[in-house]
């Protein structure tokens, strides 16, 4: 592999695996935020230079049958198709948008989590579905903000409640975080998502 001396972002270990989490009544696989919509959400947490696709994925599908996550898939796709873009994103000069179908095709049909682990966490919200919108931030970004309030789509089709980080060393933490979000919504905000 020809790496430029000092090139940033080439290694997958240089990236933080972040995601927005929310709920929708729509089929989750139909949610594809445009680059502009993703940019709007990112600006609310003080981010601009990220690798993202805007594809929403249900929690149970975030690890595919090969054990790959959407974060690793986005990194690999960009590394193969446009490796210079990784350096530009890592340097804060670019937001790279991966076509949602490039990610969605690998996630959404296979549940790789052990059944007993999924049973341990309540992710159910009745007619609503939890989703995550994964993206990568370079580890050199000094600070990432948080959403001060949830963000509802103008048509009411979805609501984003927060920003989270996926830790590959503790994948169960994702299920715990989303279970806590589901519980918060059920107890405090059920009427807000109608």
C-alpha positions as CSV (number, residue, x, y, z in Angstrom):
1,X,0.0,0.0,0.0
2,X,1.4,3.4,-1.0
3,X,0.8,5.7,2.0
4,X,2.1,9.2,1.9
5,X,4.3,10.2,4.7
6,X,2.2,12.0,7.3
7,X,-1.1,11.1,5.6
8,X,-3.9,11.2,8.1
9,X,-6.8,8.9,8.3
10,X,-5.4,6.0,6.4
11,X,-5.6,3.6,9.4
12,X,-9.1,2.6,10.5
13,X,-7.9,2.9,14.1
14,X,-7.6,6.7,13.7
15,X,-11.3,7.2,13.6
16,X,-14.1,7.5,16.2
17,X,-17.3,5.5,15.4
18,X,-20.1,7.9,16.1
19,X,-23.9,7.7,15.4
20,X,-27.0,9.7,15.7
21,X,-29.9,7.7,17.3
22,X,-33.6,8.2,16.7
23,X,-37.0,6.7,16.1
24,X,-39.3,6.5,13.2
25,X,-42.6,4.9,12.0
26,X,-41.2,4.4,8.6
27,X,-39.3,1.3,7.5
28,X,-35.8,2.2,8.6
29,X,-34.3,1.0,5.4
30,X,-36.1,3.9,3.6
31,X,-34.3,6.6,5.6
32,X,-31.4,8.1,3.7
33,X,-30.4,11.6,4.8
34,X,-29.0,13.7,2.0
35,X,-25.6,15.2,2.3
36,X,-27.2,18.5,3.2
37,X,-29.5,17.0,5.9
38,X,-26.5,15.2,7.4
39,X,-24.5,18.4,7.3
40,X,-27.3,20.1,9.2
41,X,-27.3,17.5,12.0
42,X,-23.5,17.5,12.1
43,X,-23.4,21.3,12.4
44,X,-25.6,21.1,15.5
45,X,-22.9,19.1,17.3
46,X,-20.0,21.2,16.0
47,X,-18.8,18.8,13.3
48,X,-18.2,19.3,9.6
49,X,-15.4,17.0,8.5
50,X,-16.7,13.4,8.7
51,X,-17.3,10.3,6.6
52,X,-21.0,9.6,6.4
53,X,-23.6,8.0,4.2
54,X,-26.8,9.2,5.8
55,X,-28.2,5.7,5.8
56,X,-30.2,4.7,8.9
57,X,-29.7,1.2,10.2
58,X,-31.6,-0.7,12.9
59,X,-29.5,-1.6,15.9
60,X,-29.7,-5.4,15.4
61,X,-28.2,-5.0,11.9
62,X,-25.2,-2.9,12.8
63,X,-22.9,-5.9,12.7
64,X,-23.3,-8.0,9.5
65,X,-22.7,-11.7,8.8
66,X,-19.0,-11.1,8.3
67,X,-18.6,-9.2,11.6
68,X,-18.2,-5.9,9.8
69,X,-19.7,-2.7,11.1
70,X,-20.9,0.2,8.9
71,X,-18.1,2.4,10.3
72,X,-15.4,-0.1,9.0
73,X,-17.3,-0.5,5.7
74,X,-17.4,3.3,5.1
75,X,-13.7,3.6,5.9
76,X,-12.8,0.7,3.5
77,X,-15.0,2.1,0.7
78,X,-13.4,5.5,0.9
79,X,-9.9,4.0,1.3
80,X,-10.4,2.0,-1.9
81,X,-12.3,4.5,-4.0
82,X,-10.7,7.8,-2.9
83,X,-7.9,7.4,-0.4
84,X,-6.9,11.1,-0.6
85,X,-10.4,11.9,0.8
86,X,-9.5,10.3,4.1
87,X,-6.6,12.7,4.5
88,X,-8.8,15.7,3.6
89,X,-11.5,14.6,6.1
90,X,-8.9,13.9,8.8
91,X,-7.4,17.4,8.2
92,X,-10.8,19.0,8.6
93,X,-11.1,20.1,4.9
94,X,-13.9,17.8,3.6
95,X,-17.1,16.0,4.5
96,X,-17.1,12.7,2.5
97,X,-20.5,11.4,1.6
98,X,-20.7,7.6,0.8
99,X,-23.8,6.7,-1.2
100,X,-26.4,5.1,1.2
101,X,-26.9,2.1,-1.0
102,X,-23.2,1.3,-0.8
103,X,-23.7,0.8,3.0
104,X,-27.3,-0.4,3.1
105,X,-26.6,-3.4,0.9
106,X,-24.3,-4.9,3.5
107,X,-26.5,-4.2,6.5
108,X,-30.1,-4.8,7.2
109,X,-30.8,-8.5,6.6
110,X,-28.5,-10.4,9.0
111,X,-28.5,-10.3,12.8
112,X,-25.1,-11.2,14.1
113,X,-25.8,-10.4,17.8
114,X,-26.3,-13.5,20.0
115,X,-30.1,-13.8,20.7
116,X,-29.5,-13.9,24.5
117,X,-27.7,-10.5,24.2
118,X,-30.5,-8.9,22.2
119,X,-33.0,-10.4,24.7
120,X,-31.2,-8.7,27.5
121,X,-31.9,-5.2,26.2
122,X,-35.4,-3.8,25.4
123,X,-35.2,-1.9,22.1
124,X,-38.9,-2.1,21.4
125,X,-41.1,1.0,20.9
126,X,-44.4,-0.5,19.6
127,X,-45.0,0.9,16.1
128,X,-41.8,2.9,16.2
129,X,-38.4,1.6,15.3
130,X,-35.0,2.7,16.7
131,X,-32.4,3.6,14.2
132,X,-28.8,4.7,14.1
133,X,-27.1,6.9,11.5
134,X,-23.4,6.0,11.6
135,X,-20.5,8.3,10.7
136,X,-16.7,8.5,11.2
137,X,-14.9,11.4,12.9
138,X,-11.1,11.5,13.0
139,X,-9.6,11.0,16.5
140,X,-7.8,14.4,16.2
141,X,-11.1,16.3,16.5
142,X,-10.7,17.9,20.0
143,X,-14.3,18.1,21.0
144,X,-17.7,16.9,19.8
145,X,-20.8,18.6,21.0
146,X,-24.2,17.1,21.9
147,X,-27.7,17.7,20.8
148,X,-29.3,20.1,23.3
149,X,-32.8,18.9,22.2
150,X,-34.2,16.3,19.9
151,X,-34.5,17.1,16.2
152,X,-37.8,16.2,14.5
153,X,-38.1,16.0,10.7
154,X,-40.5,18.7,9.4
155,X,-42.9,16.0,8.2
156,X,-42.8,14.2,11.6
157,X,-41.5,11.0,10.0
158,X,-38.5,10.7,12.3
159,X,-36.9,12.2,15.4
160,X,-33.2,12.2,16.3
161,X,-32.6,12.1,20.0
162,X,-28.9,12.0,20.5
163,X,-25.3,11.4,19.5
164,X,-23.5,8.4,20.7
165,X,-20.1,6.6,20.2
166,X,-19.7,3.0,19.3
167,X,-16.8,1.3,21.0
168,X,-15.6,-1.8,19.1
169,X,-14.1,-3.0,22.3
170,X,-17.5,-3.0,24.0
171,X,-20.1,-3.6,21.3
172,X,-22.7,-4.4,23.9
173,X,-22.5,-0.8,25.0
174,X,-24.4,0.2,21.9
175,X,-27.3,-2.0,22.9
176,X,-27.2,-0.6,26.4
177,X,-27.2,3.0,25.2
178,X,-30.1,2.4,22.8
179,X,-32.1,0.4,25.4
180,X,-31.7,3.4,27.7
181,X,-32.9,5.7,24.9
182,X,-35.9,3.5,24.2
183,X,-36.8,3.5,28.0
184,X,-36.4,7.3,28.1
185,X,-38.8,7.7,25.1
186,X,-41.3,5.3,26.6
187,X,-41.4,7.0,29.9
188,X,-40.9,10.6,29.1
189,X,-41.4,11.3,25.4
190,X,-43.9,8.9,23.9
191,X,-46.3,11.7,23.0
192,X,-43.5,13.7,21.4
193,X,-43.0,11.3,18.6
194,X,-46.6,11.4,17.3
